[in-house]
Amino acid sequence: MHPAPAPDDTSWTSAGLARPEAVRQWRDWAASTIAPIDVCVFDESLFAARWSSHGVGQLRLLRLDAPAQRVVHNGDGPGRATPSIQLVYARRGALKTRMGGRRFTVKPGEFVLLDNTRFYQMEMETAHEALDLMMPLGWLDRYLPDPGALLGRPVSARAGWGAPLGSLLETMAEGIDETPLPRPMIAEQVGTLLTLATGFHEPATESRHRSQLARQILRRIETDFADPELSPESVAAELGISKRYLQQLLAGSGTSFVQELTAARLDRASDMLTDPRAGGLTVGEMAFRCGFLDPGYFARAFRKRFGMTPSEWRGAARN
C-alpha cells in the first residue's frame, strides 16, 4: 500500500485549456509560486506545459515541463512568492542564465542555486524539463552557513560528490509519492548531500564578513544601476568602508565595480531595445534611463558586449 499524497501536493496541465487561458494560468502560477517573474512564451500557438508541486518537509519540489520561454525576475519588490533559495536542476534542455552581471548555461545534469529575491533571467530556447527545489533560508542555514557565496555557480549532479544529490533529485522526481520514509527525512538528506555537492566549508568570521559585504555591494548595483550618480565612493560611504577596500572585495570575487555596473546597465538596455512597450523611446533616451549619460560611450560599450550597435540590436528584434 503506497502512502497517500500529502494534502498540499498539487499539479496542473495545459491539456484541455484554450491556449490563451493556459498561458495566463502558467504565468500567474509561476509568479505566485516561484518568484514575481515575467514569463515570455516564444510561441504561444504551440503552448503545452505541465507542473507538479510536492511538499518535502519545509521544502517544496516543483517539476516543470515547459516550452521554449524566457523568465525574468527583476528583484524589485517582495511579490507574492515566499523568499527562498532555489535549487534549479536541468533534466532536459539547457537553461541560459543571466545573474549578477554574469552569463552562464545550466546544462542537463547540472544544478544552480538562485535567490528568488534578486534579479535573474533564464532563457530556454527549446522545450525543457527542470526541477525547482524551493528552500527557505532559515532551513538552508543549517547546511550552508553562507549560501549567497554559492549563487550562480552551475554544479554537476552526475559526477563527483554532486552525483549522489543528482540521484536523489531524480528519485524524488519520479517517486516522491512512494517514499518509504517521512518527507522531512528526505529533506534532511537533500541538505546533507547539497553540502557535499558544493564542497562548502563554513568560512572564518572575517571571510564571511567580506563575503557579506561583497554581496551588499552587488545587490546595490543590481537595484540602483540606473542612478547616474551611483559610484564606488557613494556605495563605500554607505557601507562605512573605503573605496579601496570595496574594490578589493569585488576583486576577490573576480570582478570590479565598473564591470558589474556596466553589465547591469547594458543588460537592462538590451531588454528595453527589444521591448515593444519601449517602442516610443529613442536609443538615447533608453541609454539615459539605464544610467548612461554619454550616448557615444553607451554605443561603444554595447557593441563591445553584444557585437552590434544598439540600433542594429533593436532592428534585429523587430525583424
C-alpha positions as a Markdown table, in Angstrom:
| # | Residue | x | y | z |
|---|---|---|---|---|
| 1 | Met | 0.0 | 0.0 | 0.0 |
| 2 | His | 1.5 | 3.3 | -1.1 |
| 3 | Pro | 1.4 | 6.4 | 1.1 |
| 4 | Ala | -1.4 | 8.9 | 0.3 |
| 5 | Pro | -0.2 | 12.1 | -1.4 |
| 6 | Ala | 0.3 | 15.0 | 1.0 |
| 7 | Pro | -2.6 | 17.4 | 1.2 |
| 8 | Asp | -0.6 | 20.2 | -0.3 |
| 9 | Asp | 0.6 | 18.2 | -3.3 |
| 10 | Thr | -0.9 | 19.8 | -6.5 |
| 11 | Ser | -0.4 | 19.5 | -10.2 |
| 12 | Trp | -1.6 | 21.3 | -13.4 |
| 13 | Thr | -1.6 | 20.7 | -17.1 |
| 14 | Ser | -2.5 | 22.9 | -20.1 |
| 15 | Ala | -4.3 | 19.9 | -21.7 |
| 16 | Gly | -7.9 | 20.8 | -22.4 |
| 17 | Leu | -7.5 | 24.5 | -21.9 |
| 18 | Ala | -7.7 | 27.2 | -24.6 |
| 19 | Arg | -4.1 | 28.4 | -25.2 |
| 20 | Pro | -4.6 | 32.0 | -24.1 |
| 21 | Glu | -6.1 | 30.8 | -20.8 |
| 22 | Ala | -3.4 | 28.1 | -20.4 |
| 23 | Val | -0.6 | 30.7 | -20.9 |
| 24 | Arg | -2.3 | 33.1 | -18.4 |
| 25 | Gln | -2.6 | 30.4 | -15.7 |
| 26 | Trp | 1.0 | 29.3 | -16.3 |
| 27 | Arg | 2.3 | 32.9 | -15.8 |
| 28 | Asp | 0.2 | 33.5 | -12.8 |
| 29 | Trp | 1.3 | 30.3 | -11.1 |
| 30 | Ala | 5.0 | 31.0 | -11.8 |
| 31 | Ala | 4.7 | 34.5 | -10.3 |
| 32 | Ser | 3.0 | 33.4 | -7.2 |
| 33 | Thr | 4.9 | 30.2 | -6.5 |
| 34 | Ile | 8.5 | 30.6 | -7.8 |
| 35 | Ala | 9.2 | 34.3 | -7.8 |
| 36 | Pro | 7.5 | 37.5 | -9.0 |
| 37 | Ile | 8.7 | 37.0 | -12.6 |
| 38 | Asp | 7.7 | 37.9 | -16.1 |
| 39 | Val | 7.3 | 34.9 | -18.4 |
| 40 | Cys | 7.6 | 35.3 | -22.2 |
| 41 | Val | 6.4 | 32.2 | -24.1 |
| 42 | Phe | 8.1 | 32.3 | -27.5 |
| 43 | Asp | 5.3 | 30.6 | -29.5 |
| 44 | Glu | 2.0 | 30.7 | -27.7 |
| 45 | Ser | 0.3 | 28.9 | -30.6 |
| 46 | Leu | 2.1 | 25.7 | -29.7 |
| 47 | Phe | 2.0 | 26.2 | -25.9 |
| 48 | Ala | 1.8 | 22.9 | -23.9 |
| 49 | Ala | 3.1 | 22.7 | -20.3 |
| 50 | Arg | 2.6 | 20.9 | -17.0 |
| 51 | Trp | 3.8 | 21.2 | -13.5 |
| 52 | Ser | 3.6 | 19.3 | -10.2 |
| 53 | Ser | 4.3 | 20.6 | -6.7 |
| 54 | His | 5.1 | 18.5 | -3.6 |
| 55 | Gly | 5.8 | 19.5 | -0.1 |
| 56 | Val | 9.0 | 17.8 | 1.3 |
| 57 | Gly | 9.3 | 18.9 | 4.9 |
| 58 | Gln | 10.0 | 22.6 | 4.8 |
| 59 | Leu | 11.0 | 22.4 | 1.1 |
| 60 | Arg | 8.8 | 22.5 | -2.0 |
| 61 | Leu | 9.7 | 20.4 | -5.0 |
| 62 | Leu | 8.4 | 21.7 | -8.4 |
| 63 | Arg | 8.6 | 19.6 | -11.5 |
| 64 | Leu | 8.3 | 21.7 | -14.7 |
| 65 | Asp | 7.8 | 20.6 | -18.2 |
| 66 | Ala | 7.6 | 23.7 | -20.4 |
| 67 | Pro | 8.0 | 25.0 | -24.0 |
| 68 | Ala | 10.7 | 27.5 | -25.1 |
| 69 | Gln | 10.3 | 30.6 | -23.0 |
| 70 | Arg | 12.1 | 33.4 | -21.1 |
| 71 | Val | 11.6 | 34.2 | -17.5 |
| 72 | Val | 12.9 | 37.4 | -15.9 |
| 73 | His | 12.9 | 38.3 | -12.2 |
| 74 | Asn | 13.9 | 41.9 | -11.5 |
| 75 | Gly | 14.0 | 41.6 | -7.8 |
| 76 | Asp | 12.1 | 44.9 | -7.4 |
| 77 | Gly | 9.6 | 44.3 | -4.6 |
| 78 | Pro | 8.6 | 41.4 | -2.5 |
| 79 | Gly | 6.0 | 40.0 | -4.9 |
| 80 | Arg | 3.8 | 37.1 | -3.9 |
| 81 | Ala | 6.3 | 34.3 | -3.6 |
| 82 | Thr | 8.0 | 33.4 | -0.3 |
| 83 | Pro | 11.7 | 34.5 | -0.2 |
| 84 | Ser | 13.7 | 31.3 | -0.9 |
| 85 | Ile | 16.9 | 29.9 | -2.4 |
| 86 | Gln | 16.0 | 27.9 | -5.5 |
| 87 | Leu | 17.9 | 24.8 | -6.5 |
| 88 | Val | 17.2 | 24.6 | -10.2 |
| 89 | Tyr | 18.2 | 21.3 | -11.8 |
| 90 | Ala | 18.1 | 20.8 | -15.6 |
| 91 | Arg | 16.8 | 17.4 | -16.6 |
| 92 | Arg | 16.2 | 18.2 | -20.3 |
| 93 | Gly | 17.1 | 21.3 | -22.3 |
| 94 | Ala | 19.7 | 24.0 | -21.4 |
| 95 | Leu | 18.9 | 26.9 | -19.2 |
| 96 | Lys | 20.8 | 30.0 | -20.4 |
| 97 | Thr | 21.0 | 32.3 | -17.3 |
| 98 | Arg | 21.9 | 35.9 | -16.6 |
| 99 | Met | 22.6 | 36.8 | -13.0 |
| 100 | Gly | 24.7 | 39.4 | -11.2 |
| 101 | Gly | 26.3 | 40.7 | -14.4 |
| 102 | Arg | 27.3 | 37.1 | -15.4 |
| 103 | Arg | 26.1 | 34.8 | -18.1 |
| 104 | Phe | 26.2 | 31.0 | -17.8 |
| 105 | Thr | 24.4 | 27.9 | -19.0 |
| 106 | Val | 22.9 | 25.2 | -16.8 |
| 107 | Lys | 23.2 | 22.1 | -18.9 |
| 108 | Pro | 21.2 | 18.9 | -18.4 |
| 109 | Gly | 22.5 | 17.1 | -15.4 |
| 110 | Glu | 23.6 | 20.3 | -13.7 |
| 111 | Phe | 22.0 | 22.4 | -11.0 |
| 112 | Val | 22.4 | 26.0 | -9.8 |
| 113 | Leu | 21.4 | 28.0 | -6.8 |
| 114 | Leu | 19.4 | 31.2 | -7.3 |
| 115 | Asp | 17.9 | 33.7 | -4.9 |
| 116 | Asn | 14.3 | 34.4 | -5.7 |
| 117 | Thr | 14.5 | 38.0 | -4.3 |
| 118 | Arg | 17.3 | 39.0 | -6.7 |
| 119 | Phe | 17.5 | 39.7 | -10.4 |
| 120 | Tyr | 17.9 | 36.8 | -12.8 |
| 121 | Gln | 16.9 | 35.8 | -16.3 |
| 122 | Met | 16.6 | 32.3 | -17.7 |
| 123 | Glu | 16.1 | 31.6 | -21.4 |
| 124 | Met | 15.2 | 28.2 | -22.7 |
| 125 | Glu | 15.4 | 28.0 | -26.5 |
| 126 | Thr | 13.7 | 24.6 | -26.7 |
| 127 | Ala | 11.2 | 22.6 | -24.8 |
| 128 | His | 12.7 | 21.7 | -21.4 |
| 129 | Glu | 12.1 | 19.9 | -18.1 |
| 130 | Ala | 13.5 | 21.0 | -14.8 |
| 131 | Leu | 13.2 | 20.6 | -11.1 |
| 132 | Asp | 13.0 | 23.6 | -8.9 |
| 133 | Leu | 13.5 | 22.9 | -5.2 |
| 134 | Met | 12.4 | 25.9 | -3.1 |
| 135 | Met | 14.5 | 26.1 | 0.1 |
| 136 | Pro | 13.7 | 28.6 | 2.9 |
| 137 | Leu | 16.8 | 30.5 | 4.1 |
| 138 | Gly | 16.2 | 29.5 | 7.7 |
| 139 | Trp | 16.2 | 25.8 | 6.8 |
| 140 | Leu | 19.2 | 26.2 | 4.4 |
| 141 | Asp | 21.4 | 27.9 | 7.0 |
| 142 | Arg | 21.7 | 24.6 | 8.9 |
| 143 | Tyr | 23.6 | 23.1 | 5.9 |
| 144 | Leu | 25.1 | 26.1 | 4.1 |
| 145 | Pro | 26.0 | 28.9 | 6.5 |
| 146 | Asp | 26.7 | 31.3 | 3.6 |
| 147 | Pro | 24.5 | 30.2 | 0.7 |
| 148 | Gly | 25.0 | 33.6 | -1.0 |
| 149 | Ala | 28.6 | 32.7 | -1.8 |
| 150 | Leu | 27.3 | 29.7 | -3.9 |
| 151 | Leu | 24.8 | 31.5 | -6.1 |
| 152 | Gly | 25.1 | 31.4 | -9.8 |
| 153 | Arg | 27.6 | 28.5 | -9.9 |
| 154 | Pro | 26.5 | 25.6 | -12.1 |
| 155 | Val | 27.4 | 22.3 | -10.4 |
| 156 | Ser | 27.4 | 18.8 | -12.0 |
| 157 | Ala | 24.9 | 16.4 | -10.5 |
| 158 | Arg | 26.3 | 13.5 | -12.4 |
| 159 | Ala | 30.0 | 13.5 | -11.3 |
| 160 | Gly | 31.9 | 13.6 | -8.1 |
| 161 | Trp | 30.0 | 14.5 | -4.9 |
| 162 | Gly | 27.3 | 16.0 | -6.9 |
| 163 | Ala | 26.2 | 12.6 | -8.2 |
| 164 | Pro | 24.5 | 11.4 | -5.0 |
| 165 | Leu | 22.5 | 14.6 | -4.9 |
| 166 | Gly | 21.5 | 14.2 | -8.6 |
| 167 | Ser | 20.4 | 10.6 | -7.9 |
| 168 | Leu | 18.3 | 11.7 | -5.0 |
| 169 | Leu | 16.7 | 14.5 | -7.1 |
| 170 | Glu | 15.9 | 12.1 | -9.9 |
| 171 | Thr | 14.4 | 9.6 | -7.4 |
| 172 | Met | 12.3 | 12.4 | -5.8 |
| 173 | Ala | 11.0 | 13.5 | -9.2 |
| 174 | Glu | 9.8 | 10.0 | -10.1 |
| 175 | Gly | 8.8 | 8.6 | -6.7 |
| 176 | Ile | 8.1 | 11.3 | -4.1 |
| 177 | Asp | 4.6 | 9.9 | -3.7 |
| 178 | Glu | 6.0 | 6.5 | -2.8 |
| 179 | Thr | 8.8 | 7.4 | -0.4 |
| 180 | Pro | 9.3 | 4.8 | 2.4 |
| 181 | Leu | 10.3 | 7.5 | 4.9 |
| 182 | Pro | 8.6 | 10.7 | 6.1 |
| 183 | Arg | 9.3 | 13.5 | 3.7 |
| 184 | Pro | 11.1 | 15.7 | 6.3 |
| 185 | Met | 13.8 | 13.0 | 6.5 |
| 186 | Ile | 14.2 | 13.2 | 2.7 |
| 187 | Ala | 14.7 | 16.9 | 3.1 |
| 188 | Glu | 17.5 | 16.3 | 5.6 |
| 189 | Gln | 19.2 | 14.1 | 3.1 |
| 190 | Val | 18.9 | 16.9 | 0.5 |
| 191 | Gly | 20.6 | 19.3 | 2.9 |
| 192 | Thr | 23.5 | 16.9 | 3.7 |
| 193 | Leu | 24.1 | 16.0 | 0.0 |
| 194 | Leu | 23.9 | 19.6 | -1.0 |
| 195 | Thr | 26.7 | 20.4 | 1.4 |
| 196 | Leu | 28.8 | 17.6 | -0.1 |
| 197 | Ala | 28.0 | 18.6 | -3.7 |
| 198 | Thr | 29.0 | 22.2 | -3.3 |
| 199 | Gly | 32.1 | 21.4 | -1.2 |
| 200 | Phe | 31.1 | 24.1 | 1.2 |
| 201 | His | 33.0 | 24.7 | 4.4 |
| 202 | Glu | 31.9 | 27.4 | 6.9 |
| 203 | Pro | 34.3 | 30.3 | 6.5 |
| 204 | Ala | 36.1 | 32.1 | 9.2 |
| 205 | Thr | 34.4 | 35.1 | 10.7 |
| 206 | Glu | 36.5 | 37.6 | 8.7 |
| 207 | Ser | 36.0 | 35.7 | 5.4 |
| 208 | Arg | 32.3 | 35.5 | 6.0 |
| 209 | His | 32.1 | 39.3 | 6.7 |
| 210 | Arg | 33.9 | 40.0 | 3.5 |
| 211 | Ser | 31.5 | 37.8 | 1.5 |
| 212 | Gln | 28.5 | 39.6 | 3.1 |
| 213 | Leu | 29.9 | 43.0 | 2.2 |
| 214 | Ala | 30.6 | 41.9 | -1.4 |
| 215 | Arg | 27.0 | 40.7 | -1.8 |
| 216 | Gln | 25.7 | 44.0 | -0.4 |
| 217 | Ile | 27.7 | 45.9 | -3.0 |
| 218 | Leu | 26.5 | 43.7 | -5.8 |
| 219 | Arg | 22.9 | 44.0 | -4.6 |
| 220 | Arg | 23.2 | 47.8 | -4.5 |
| 221 | Ile | 24.4 | 47.7 | -8.1 |
| 222 | Glu | 21.5 | 45.4 | -9.2 |
| 223 | Thr | 18.8 | 47.6 | -7.7 |
| 224 | Asp | 20.2 | 51.1 | -8.4 |
| 225 | Phe | 22.2 | 50.7 | -11.6 |
| 226 | Ala | 20.0 | 53.3 | -13.4 |
| 227 | Asp | 21.2 | 56.0 | -11.0 |
| 228 | Pro | 23.8 | 58.0 | -12.8 |
| 229 | Glu | 25.3 | 59.1 | -9.5 |
| 230 | Leu | 26.0 | 55.6 | -8.3 |
| 231 | Ser | 29.7 | 55.2 | -7.8 |
| 232 | Pro | 32.2 | 53.2 | -5.8 |
| 233 | Glu | 32.7 | 56.2 | -3.5 |
| 234 | Ser | 29.0 | 56.5 | -2.7 |
| 235 | Val | 28.4 | 52.8 | -2.0 |
| 236 | Ala | 31.6 | 52.6 | 0.1 |
| 237 | Ala | 30.4 | 55.5 | 2.2 |
| 238 | Glu | 27.1 | 53.9 | 2.8 |
| 239 | Leu | 28.8 | 50.7 | 4.0 |
| 240 | Gly | 31.3 | 52.5 | 6.1 |
| 241 | Ile | 34.3 | 51.2 | 4.2 |
| 242 | Ser | 36.9 | 52.8 | 2.0 |
| 243 | Lys | 36.7 | 52.8 | -1.8 |
| 244 | Arg | 40.0 | 50.8 | -1.9 |
| 245 | Tyr | 38.5 | 48.1 | 0.3 |
| 246 | Leu | 35.4 | 48.0 | -1.8 |
| 247 | Gln | 37.5 | 47.4 | -4.9 |
| 248 | Gln | 39.5 | 44.7 | -3.0 |
| 249 | Leu | 36.2 | 42.9 | -2.0 |
| 250 | Leu | 35.0 | 42.7 | -5.6 |
| 251 | Ala | 38.4 | 41.8 | -6.9 |
| 252 | Gly | 38.3 | 38.8 | -4.6 |
| 253 | Ser | 35.1 | 37.7 | -6.5 |
| 254 | Gly | 36.8 | 38.2 | -9.8 |
| 255 | Thr | 35.1 | 41.4 | -10.8 |
| 256 | Ser | 35.0 | 45.1 | -10.3 |
| 257 | Phe | 32.5 | 47.9 | -9.6 |
| 258 | Val | 32.7 | 49.3 | -13.1 |
| 259 | Gln | 32.4 | 45.9 | -14.7 |
| 260 | Glu | 29.3 | 45.0 | -12.7 |
| 261 | Leu | 27.7 | 48.4 | -13.1 |
| 262 | Thr | 28.2 | 48.5 | -16.8 |
| 263 | Ala | 27.0 | 44.9 | -17.2 |
| 264 | Ala | 23.8 | 45.6 | -15.3 |
| 265 | Arg | 23.1 | 48.8 | -17.4 |
| 266 | Leu | 23.8 | 47.1 | -20.7 |
| 267 | Asp | 21.6 | 44.1 | -19.8 |
| 268 | Arg | 18.7 | 46.4 | -19.0 |
| 269 | Ala | 19.3 | 48.4 | -22.2 |
| 270 | Ser | 19.3 | 45.2 | -24.3 |
| 271 | Asp | 15.9 | 44.2 | -22.8 |
| 272 | Met | 14.4 | 47.7 | -23.4 |
| 273 | Leu | 15.6 | 47.7 | -27.0 |
| 274 | Thr | 13.6 | 44.6 | -27.7 |
| 275 | Asp | 10.5 | 45.5 | -25.6 |
| 276 | Pro | 7.6 | 46.7 | -27.7 |
| 277 | Arg | 6.4 | 48.8 | -24.8 |
| 278 | Ala | 9.5 | 51.0 | -25.2 |
| 279 | Gly | 9.0 | 51.5 | -28.9 |
| 280 | Gly | 8.4 | 55.2 | -28.5 |
| 281 | Leu | 11.7 | 55.9 | -26.9 |
| 282 | Thr | 14.9 | 56.8 | -28.8 |
| 283 | Val | 18.1 | 54.9 | -28.2 |
| 284 | Gly | 19.5 | 57.9 | -26.4 |
| 285 | Glu | 16.5 | 58.0 | -24.1 |
| 286 | Met | 16.9 | 54.4 | -23.3 |
| 287 | Ala | 20.6 | 54.8 | -22.6 |
| 288 | Phe | 19.8 | 57.6 | -20.1 |
| 289 | Arg | 17.1 | 55.6 | -18.4 |
| 290 | Cys | 19.7 | 52.8 | -17.9 |
| 291 | Gly | 22.2 | 55.2 | -16.3 |
| 292 | Phe | 24.4 | 56.2 | -19.3 |
| 293 | Leu | 25.0 | 59.9 | -19.6 |
| 294 | Asp | 27.2 | 59.7 | -22.7 |
| 295 | Pro | 25.4 | 58.2 | -25.7 |
| 296 | Gly | 28.7 | 57.6 | -27.5 |
| 297 | Tyr | 30.1 | 55.6 | -24.6 |
| 298 | Phe | 26.9 | 53.6 | -24.4 |
| 299 | Ala | 27.0 | 52.7 | -28.1 |
| 300 | Arg | 30.7 | 51.6 | -27.9 |
| 301 | Ala | 30.1 | 49.6 | -24.7 |
| 302 | Phe | 27.0 | 48.0 | -26.2 |
| 303 | Arg | 28.8 | 47.0 | -29.4 |
| 304 | Lys | 31.7 | 45.5 | -27.5 |
| 305 | Arg | 29.3 | 43.5 | -25.3 |
| 306 | Phe | 26.8 | 42.3 | -27.9 |
| 307 | Gly | 28.7 | 42.5 | -31.2 |
| 308 | Met | 26.3 | 45.1 | -32.8 |
| 309 | Thr | 25.1 | 48.7 | -32.2 |
| 310 | Pro | 22.0 | 49.4 | -30.1 |
| 311 | Ser | 20.1 | 50.3 | -33.3 |
| 312 | Glu | 21.1 | 47.1 | -35.0 |
| 313 | Trp | 20.0 | 45.1 | -31.9 |
| 314 | Arg | 16.7 | 46.9 | -32.0 |
| 315 | Gly | 16.2 | 46.3 | -35.7 |
| 316 | Ala | 17.0 | 42.6 | -35.4 |
| 317 | Ala | 14.3 | 42.2 | -32.8 |
| 318 | Arg | 11.7 | 43.9 | -34.9 |
| 319 | Asn | 12.5 | 41.6 | -37.9 |
